[in-house]
Amino acid sequence: MGSCLERCPVEVIDAIVESIELHDLKTICNLRLTCRTLAAKTSLSHHFQAFFKLKHVELKEQALCPFAQETQAGGLRCLIQNLTLSGFASGDKPRRTRTWKDKMLSSRQRNSSLLSHAFDTLAKNGPTGRLQSLSLEVTVSPDLQHRHQPTVARASFDWRHVWMAAVETFLTAVPSLAGSRIQIEGLTIFNSPEQQRCSLPCDVLAKFDWDAPGLSKSLSSVRALSISLSNRVFETDEFGDEDGRGVDPDEGHLYQDISIAQDESNFTGLANLLQLLPQLKSIDWHYFRLRGELQHLSPHSPERRPERLLQHIVELDTLPALTHCSLRGVCARETDLLAFIKRTRVAEVRLINVHLVSGTFTSIFDHCTSAAAPVTEVYFDNLTEPTPQSPQVRFFGRAPSRLGYGEEGYYYRSLAQSGEDIKKHIRYHTPILAPEDSPDMREWLAFQCREYGNAH
C-alpha cells in the first residue's frame, strides 16, 4: 500500500507544488524522486508545468544540440510556449576575410538546421503545435558592455559587434521557421526593454527571402509583432567585402554614402513582412538612428529617407485590422501616417518620438478624435513637426513636468486620452521655448539617446 501522500488526488498534489516557491525547482524535483506515482501526479501540476513553458536558448551549436534532443524526447520538454533565442556579441575584433565568412555561413546553416528540427518536433509533440511567443535578442559580453553602454549617454559607443550579432541571430532563427511546421502567435525582434542599442538594420529585413517555402505558414498565425529596426549601417553585405579587405569608414565619400542610404531595397522589408501576417492585431515598431559605417551622413540626415519604410507599408493593397499600434522613433509623412491609422482601423494609438518629415499632426489628431474613427485610446509623447523654428509639439493642458518640478503648465510634451475623453478635440502648439535643464531632464535626455540613437 502506498503512502498517504501517494494516494492524494492530483488536485492536492497540485496545491502542494503550488505552495512551494516558484523558483525552488530543486524541492519539487526531490518530491518527484520519491516515487513514480508522485512523479506522474506532479507532472500534471499546472504550477510545475509552468517551469517548462518558458525557455531561453543560446544560438550556438553547444546549446542547440541538447535543445533539439530534449524536444525529440517529448514529455515536459515540449511544453514550451514562450521561447527566446539569444545571439551573443563578444566584442572580439571581426576577422572579415573570405575564410571567416565561409565558416560563419556554415555555422549559421548548421544552427538553423538544428533549430528547424527542434521547431518541427515542438509542433508535433507540443500541446498546441505552436508557440505563444518567439523572441530574438542579443546578449552583450561583460567586456563589451562598458563600451556599448558608456556612462555618458552621448559618448561614442561600440555598435558594430551588437549589430553584427543581431543580423546573425535574425538570419539563423527566422529561416529555421521555414523548414518546420511550427506556428507562432507573437514575434519579438530585438525590441524587449533590455535590448537598448540593439536593432536590425532595415536593409537586412528587406533582402531576406520571405518567399521561402513554409515560412508564410509559420507566420500566418502571428497576432503580435514587436520589432526594432535601424537605418542601414553597413556599406556592404555580411559586414565585409568579397576580397576580405574589409571596409574603412574613412575612405568613403559623401555621394557614395547617400547612394547606399537611399537604395530603395533598404525600405521594403517591413512591408514584405506585414504581407505574411494576415492575423496581426498588435504592432510595436521601434526605430533607432545610427551613423554606422556611413560616416558622412548624420543619423538625422534627410538623405537617409527613413520615412520610406512607412510609405511602402501604406502602398500595400491590404493592411491588417489592428487593435493596438505603437510607433516609437519612427519618421513619417503626414499623409502616410494618417493613411496607416485609417486603413488599419486601429483602436489604440501610441505615437512616441515620432517625427514628421512633411505636414503636421493636425489631421492625425482630428481623425483619432472624430466620431467615425474606431479609436478608443491615444497616447502621444515627444512628437516633432518639420518646423524650422520650433519642431516640438506641445499640448494645451497640465501634466507632470519632465523637469521634475511639478506641472509644466499649459505646454506639455505628452497627451493621453481614453474613455469619455477620447473624442475631446486635441489642441496643440509648436512654441519657441527657452532651453530646459534639470537633473530629471538630463536623465530623460540620456534615456532618449540610448533608446533612439544620437549623432554617433
PyMOL commands that set and color helices and strands:
alter all, ss='L'
color gray80, all
select helices_A, chain A and resi 4-7+10-19+25-33+36-43+46-53+61-73+75-78+98-125+142-148+160-178+202-207+215-219+237-239+249-251+254-261+264-266+269-274+302-304+308-314+334-344+362-368+419-421+439-452
alter helices_A, ss='H'
color red, helices_A
select strands_A, chain A and resi 54-58+82-89+130-131+133-140+183-184+186-189+200-201+224-230+282-288+324-328+331-333+348-352+355-358+377-381+394-395+414-418+428-429
alter strands_A, ss='S'
color yellow, strands_A
deselect
rebuild
show_as cartoon
